[in-house]
Amino acid sequence: MFSSDDQHFMLHAVQLAERGRFTTRPNPRVGCVIVKNGGILAEGWHYRAGEPHAEVQALKSLDQEATAGATVYVTLEPCSHHGKTGPCVQALIDAGVSRVIYGMRDPNPLVGGKGLTMLEAAGIVTDGPLLEAQTKALNVGFISRMQRQRPWVRCKLAASIDGGTAMANGESQWITGTAARSDVQRWRAQSCALVTGIGSIEQDNSRLTLRKDELPLDNVDDVIKLAPLRVVLDTRLRISPDAAIFAGEGKVLVFVGKEAPEANEKRLLKQWPDKVLVERVDTCKERLDLAAVLEILANHYQCNEILLEAGATLSGSFLRAGLLDEVIIYQAPILLGSCARPLFDLPLDTMSDKVSLQMTDQRAIGHDWRWVANVMTRSW
């Protein structure tokens, strides 16, 4: 059905989409290539929400004479609805293209397939999906938000070779080297939100910021301006208004239990009226309803991907709740001993209780190793 040229041009579109990895949120990352007579006429990618989509970006340098009869390769089904920009489907119809090859259908159940239907009604041939695995990998978070109404949740952890993440007293700075800590900045930069718990705030006084000098990106200034939302889970709202996280740029969202003291909330908002947001959710056994937290992050704050940076307790809670999708573990060539804290608070009794991971990447980062794996679905 698809030729080697089709594969080649779609792969190029995927590579173009990658250029928006750090800037398109909450929109999906999309790349587009326009081809005629075996050669590329134009290409484009979506860079930032509110700016032209990939198809329009590619079309803008061409007139209708050039695009008539062309084939368009686009990583995501062209949009058919009006948002901050007009529908890409209409732009393609107006351009007179003859064929559209798409990487994957729009995952939004309200509009998925409508773009293809409109193109076909206009006499344009549509083919796909092509390189669907690669195109889906571009937008795991957007797909998750559209289809599961929650973000894709990654958990970042640093551990010793014997699996320790901190000493028994909580001391953990630093386990990994500077190269690994710099690598974390890229994961932060592509996330819509960075999530931690009150325990980590009190132990480490975390800032959860992007550091420009550790982000070797050509568009680093744009990336810094789009810094992710910082989120603290604090059931009883005991965070100090003087915590370092409030000193950084951007908003800080604090999730608290519905019974958290209102006086603490008033004190926090009085000191940081333009920076702090507070969301109250249900609790169970003194712990926040994590599913409700994720639903709010998806529906109210349009979060596609979140990066969880927390200790064993909160990380284990996400894992046991079946809400953890991916783990990123930086492993250092050191030993912390048998009293060190584990990766997850995960009391398992038998081998049949084990949690399986699907490895997707492993590589050396400086003197450390980075392991990336998807959490296999299981019922607890």
N, C-alpha and C positions, 0 to 999 in steps of 0.2 A: 504493500500500500504506500509506503514511504520510501523515497530514494535516499541514497547516501548524501545527496545534496540537501534534501529536506532535513536530514539528521544534522548536517553541518550547520545550516543556517539557524536551526532551532537552538543548537548548542551555543551559537554566538549570541542569540537573544538571551539565553540564560546568563551568559557572562556579562552582558550589558545590564541585566536586572540586578546583578550583584553590586553594581556601582551605587545603588540606592540602599544598600543594606543598613546604613546607619542614619538615614534621613527621611525615609518615606512614611514612617509611622504617623498615624494609625493605618495608613493605606498599605496595600500590598506592594511588594517589589515586582516590577514588571519590566521586561525588555522587549523590543520590537525591531525587526529587520524587514525592509521592503526590497524585494528582488524582482528583477526583470531581465529576461534574456540571459539568465545564468549569473548575473552580476548584481552586487548590492547597490541599490540606488540611494538608500538613506537608512539610518538607524536612530534609535532613541531609547530612552529609559525614563521611568518616572523617578524624579529626584526628591520631591517634597510635596506634602499635602497642600492642595490649593494651586499647585503649578500643573502645567500640561501633563497628561498621561503619556505613556510611552508611544502610543500610536500617533497621537497628535504631534508629539515632539519630532517623530520621524517624518511626518507628512509636511511639516511647516516649511521645509526648504524646497518642496517640489510643487509643480503645477499639475493640473489635471491631465495634461498631455503626457507628462512623464509617468504618472501613476496608472493611467488607463491600461488595464490588462495585467497589472503587476500582481505578484503573490506576496502576501504579508505573513510573516512568522511572528507570533506573539505568545509569550509564555502563559498568559492568562486570557480566558475568554473576554473579548472586548465588552466594556460596560455599555449598558443600554439605558441607563437612568441619568437624570440630571442631579449633580451634586454641586461642588464648588466649581466644577468645569462641566462642559457639555458632554453628551454621550459619544464615546469613541466610535460606536457602530455607525452613527450618522456621518461622521467624518470619513470613514472608510467607504461608505456608500457614495458619498459626494465625490470622493476621489476616483471612483470608477475602477477599483481593483477587481480582479476576477476570482481570486482565491484567497482564503484565510486559513492558515494552519495554526492551531492553538495547542499550547502545552497541556493545559488543564481547564476544565469548566469552572465557572465562578462558583465558589463554595457556599455563597449566600443562598439559602434555600428560597428566598423571596424573589431572586432575580436570575439564579442559575439557569442557563439554557436560553434565556430570552434574547440575549445578544446574538446567538447563533441563529435563532429563528428569524430575527429581523434581517440578518445578512442573507439567509437563504431566500426569504421572501423578495429580496431585491435582486435575486439572480446570481448571488455570489456563492461559489462553492466553498463549503467549510469541511475541513478534515482535522481529525484529532481524536483523542489526545496523542501527543507526541512528546517523548522524553518526560512522561508524566511524573516519574519518581523525582527527577531533578527539579522540575518546576514546582512540585509540591514542597520539596525541601527548602525552597526559597521562602516559603510563607507558612511554615508550620503553625506559627502563632495566629496569623490571620485566619487560617482554616479552622483552628481550634476555637477562636472567638465566634466565627460564623456558625459552626456546626455543634459546638458543645457549650456555647455561651460562657466560656471561661478561657483564660489565657493558657498558653503553653508554659509550663513551669519547669525551669531549669534550677538545679541546686548546685552551687559551687562550693567545693570543700577542699581544704588543704590537709594533707595527712603525712605522717611519717611512713617509713617502709613497713612498720609493724602496725599500721592502721590507727595511730593516735592522732587526734586533732587538737589536743590541748593537754597541759598538765592537769593533775587532779585539782589544783587550785584555780584553774581557768586560764592560766598564762599560755598564750599561743603566738606571740609575736617575737621572731618570725620563724615559721616552719619552712617555707619555700624561699627561693632566691628572688632577686630583683627581676629576672626575666619572666618568671611565672607570674609575679605580681603585676608586671606590665601587661602580660597577656590577658589577665583578667579585665583590664580596661576595655579591650575590644568587646568582650562579652557584655560588659556593662553598657557600652555605647550602643549596642544593637537592641537593647532591652527597652521596653516601655516603662518598666518600673523595677526598682531594686527593693527587695523585701528583707527585713530583718526583724528580730524579736527584741523585746526589752532587755532580756538577759545579755545579749551581745552589746547593746548600747551601754548598759551599766558596766560590763566587764571591759570592753575595748574602747568605749566612747567613739564609736564608728561615725564617720562622716558620709560614707557612700557617695563620694563625688567622682567626677571624671577629672583626670589630670592631663592637661594638654601636653605636657612634656613626655608623657608615656603613651601617647596616641600618634603613631607615625602615619597619619592619614593626610592626603593632599587637601581635603576639605575639613580639616580638624576644627576650624573656627565655626563652621556651620554645625558640626556635630556637637560641639560644646553648647551652642545655643539651644539645641534640642535635647539637653540633658534629661535623662529619665526621671520620672516621679520617684521620690524616695518614700518608702512605706515602713512604718513601725507597727508591729503587733504588740499591743500592751493592754491586756485584759482589764487591769485595775487602774490604768492611766497614772502610773507612778513615774513616768519619765520626767526628768528635771527640765525646766524651761531653759536651763543653761547648758544642756547637752550640745556637743559639738555639731551634731547633725543639723541643728537649726541655723548654724552660722554659714553654711554653704549656700550656693545659688540655687534657686528653684524652690518649688513647693515641697512640703513634707506632709504626708497623709498619715494620720494615726488612727488605727482601728482599735476600738475599745469595746468592752462589754457594755450591755445596756444598763447595768447596775453600777458602772464606774462613777466615782464621785463627781458631781457637776461642778463643785468648787475647783477641782483640779483642772477641768476643762476651761472654766472661765479664766483661771490664772494663766494657763498656757496661751489662750487666744488673746488675752490682754497684752501679753508680752510680744506675741508674734501674730498680729491681726491679719497681715497680708501674706503670711507664709504658711501657716498651719491650717490644715483641714482635719476635721474629726468625723469619723463614721462609727456609729454604734451598731453592733451586731449581737445576735444571741450567743449565749455561752452554754457549755455543758461541762460540768465538773471543773469549773474555774478556767476553762479554755475556750478561746474564740471558735466559732463555727467557721472553719477554714473554707468550706465550700461556699458559704455566704460571702466571705471576703473576696474570693476569686470572682464570683458572679458580679459583685459591685465593681471590681477592677475592670472587668470586661464591659459591662453595660453602662456604667456611669463615667468611666475614665478611658474607655476604648483601648485597653491594654491588650496587645497581641501576645507579647512574650514578657515574662518576668524572670528575674534572676534572684533566687533565694540565697542569701548570704547569712547564715545563722549557725547556731550551735547544734549539738546532737539532739537536744530536746525538740526544738521546733522543726528541724529537718526530719526527725523521726516521725513527728506528728503528721507532716505532709505525706510522708511515705506510707504510713499506716492507714491514712484516710484515702489512699488511692489517688492522690492529687499531684503526685510527682511524675513528670514525664521523662525527664532527662537528668543525668548527673554528670558533672564535670569535676574530676578529682585530680588535683595536683599532688603528686607523691614525691616526697623528698628523700634523699638517701641518708636518712638519720633514723635513730631509734629513740622513742620516747618512753619505752618501758611499759610494764604491765599495769601500772596505775593510771595511765593516760586515759583521757576521755575518748570514746569511740566516734566513728563517723556518724552513726545514727543511734538514737535511743530506740532500740529495736529488740525487745526481749523475745528470742526464738528458742524453742525447746528441742526440736527435732530437725533432722535434715529435710524432712518433707515440708518444713515451714520456710525453707530458704527462699530468698527473693532472687529471681533471675534477671540478668541484664543482657542487653544486646549491644555488643561493642560496635561503635561506628567510627572511632578514630583513636589512635594512640601515637604519640610522638614525644620526642625529647624537647623540653623547653628550658634552655640553659642547662643547669645541672639536675633539673627535676624532670619527671615524666608527667604528661597530661593524658588522662584517660577520659574519653567521652562515650557515654552509653545511654541507651534508652531503657527505661524501666518497663519490664514486661508486665502486662496487665494480669492482676490476680485479685482474688477476693479474700478479704481478711476475715 
